[in-house]
Amino acid sequence: MHNPPPTPDLLPPGAAAPVSIPAPAASTIPSSSASYAARVNFVIELARRLHAYGTTAPRLEGAISAVAHTLRLECEPWSNPTGMILTFSDPQRPGDSDTTRVLRLPLGENDLHRLSETDRIAEEVMADRLDLAAAHAAMRALDRPPSPRARAMQVLGYGLAATAIAGLLRLPWLDIGVSGINGLLIGLLVQASDMRPRLREGLEAIAATLAASVAILVASFVAPLNQNTVIIASLIVLLPGLALTNAVNELTSQHLVSGTARFAGAVTTVLKLAIGTVIALYFADLLGLHPDVRAWRPQPVWVEWGALALAAFAFAVLFRADRRDYPKVMAAAAGGYLISRFGGLAFGSPAGIFLAALVMTAAGNAYARWWQRPGAIIRVPGIIMLVPGSTSLRGLLTLLQQQDVNAGQDALLAVLNILLALIAGLVFGNLLLPTRRNL
């Protein structure tokens, strides 16, 4: 169950080196024999971190229940996207030791390195190779603020992702360049919002206004663009396709409150992105700007292959994977896309998405089962390019620009088809190869 800690030269930029774990002495007290308060505090801290690193409600509650059982605690967890309720009791003192903690938490973000390290620490504790005090110290070591280099890599990741998505769509070179510049600007905006919480509330709307404004100015004064496609490629990292997929997955697993809240959050994000774009279009019209719009995709096939490699690397950066996991994350991202593409050509687009989600889910479960590490390292990047975020935003923009209800209905059906295929793949992937681990 134990995964040896990575050496410092393999850590991602800005990540904290894991605390070295000494071999336990013969007199080491098992973690399950620690005080009731110490065991409760460890489970609470573990739950808080798993939530912060993007774990969905079913997997988080399963992981917490497993750890609590190993520590001889009775725990009833309840998780939602912005908080948790954890109720504890000591089986040796039923009724006398009941404890309930209510945690208000921000939305989690995918951080594969910290998730992997937290999982490793929990495994060490459950195997009695690490006491609770050392485990707390190891988890606190993960909280070191990102270095300037790490922040620069995140900004670069936004730019590379936007450039790669435009390349995958085989847009003209000017469109690819504009998307990449917009991605870098949005990455800088995201970094600024981390230091200014008030900016965070309107981040999506501001980013969409910025990306649409740049596209409008280029199309008005330089050359025609595939305007909506460039805007969507620029905003690709902010699109809530993964959140939308997780929401429906939680609903199908009967986590109704969490799924409903996550779904509402994803829809709100799409609305903010659409509002920001429409504001830019409205002001362009007031200023008398008339951007030239075209529908032209002349790039050869090799551009798509190069863009796929670039996209895989960009998502490895954005998901904050450990450098030793970059090949796995990149292979998963590329594999999911390729299975979906060629499966779609052979059997139809929904069938391709279903097949890709099924294979990536089973592969993630196999990785968790046999390598004793979080399956999210394979599963999350494996489905990231399948999720329906871009389709939902494109449909809403078309509806607002054309004021055509039929266009909105078509977009809704397209999103629904993608979601159904994705969720079916996730469900049947878990049935095909169940995992013994919740993460």
Stockholm file with secondary structure:
# STOCKHOLM 1.0

chainA/1-439         MHNPPPTPDLLPPGAAAPVSIPAPAASTIPSSSASYAARVNFVIELARRLHAYGTTAPRLEGAISAVAHTLRLECEPWSNPTGMILTFSDPQRPGDSDTTRVLRLPLGENDLHRLSETDRIAEEVMADRLDLAAAHAAMRALDRPPSPRARAMQVLGYGLAATAIAGLLRLPWLDIGVSGINGLLIGLLVQASDMRPRLREGLEAIAATLAASVAILVASFVAPLNQNTVIIASLIVLLPGLALTNAVNELTSQHLVSGTARFAGAVTTVLKLAIGTVIALYFADLLGLHPDVRAWRPQPVWVEWGALALAAFAFAVLFRADRRDYPKVMAAAAGGYLISRFGGLAFGSPAGIFLAALVMTAAGNAYARWWQRPGAIIRVPGIIMLVPGSTSLRGLLTLLQQQDVNAGQDALLAVLNILLALIAGLVFGNLLLPTRRNL
#=GR chainA/1-439 SS CCCCCCCGGGSCTTCCCCCCCCCCCTTCCCGGGSCHHHHHHHHHHHHHHHHHTTCCHHHHHHHHHHHHHHTTCEEEEEEETTEEEEEEECTTSTTTSCEEEEEECCCCCCCHHHHHHHHHHHHHHHTTSSCHHHHHHHHHGGGCCCCHHHHHHHHHHHHHHHHHHHHHTTCCHHHHHHHHHHHHHHHHHHHHHHHCHHHHHTHHHHHHHHHHHHHHHHHHHTCCBCHHHHHHHHTTTTCCHHHHHHHHHHHHTTCHHHHHHHHHHHHHHHHHHHHHHHHHHHHHHHTTCCCCBCCCCCCCHHHHHHHHHHHHHHHHHHTTCCGGGHHHHHHHHHHHHHHHHHHHHHHCHHHHHHHHHHHHHHHHHHHHHHHCSCTHHHHHHHHTTTSSHHHHHHHHHHHHHHTCHHHHHHHHHHHHHHHHHHHHHHHHHHHHSCCSSCC
#=GC SS_cons         CCCCCCCGGGSCTTCCCCCCCCCCCTTCCCGGGSCHHHHHHHHHHHHHHHHHTTCCHHHHHHHHHHHHHHTTCEEEEEEETTEEEEEEECTTSTTTSCEEEEEECCCCCCCHHHHHHHHHHHHHHHTTSSCHHHHHHHHHGGGCCCCHHHHHHHHHHHHHHHHHHHHHTTCCHHHHHHHHHHHHHHHHHHHHHHHCHHHHHTHHHHHHHHHHHHHHHHHHHTCCBCHHHHHHHHTTTTCCHHHHHHHHHHHHTTCHHHHHHHHHHHHHHHHHHHHHHHHHHHHHHHTTCCCCBCCCCCCCHHHHHHHHHHHHHHHHHHTTCCGGGHHHHHHHHHHHHHHHHHHHHHHCHHHHHHHHHHHHHHHHHHHHHHHCSCTHHHHHHHHTTTSSHHHHHHHHHHHHHHTCHHHHHHHHHHHHHHHHHHHHHHHHHHHHSCCSSCC
//
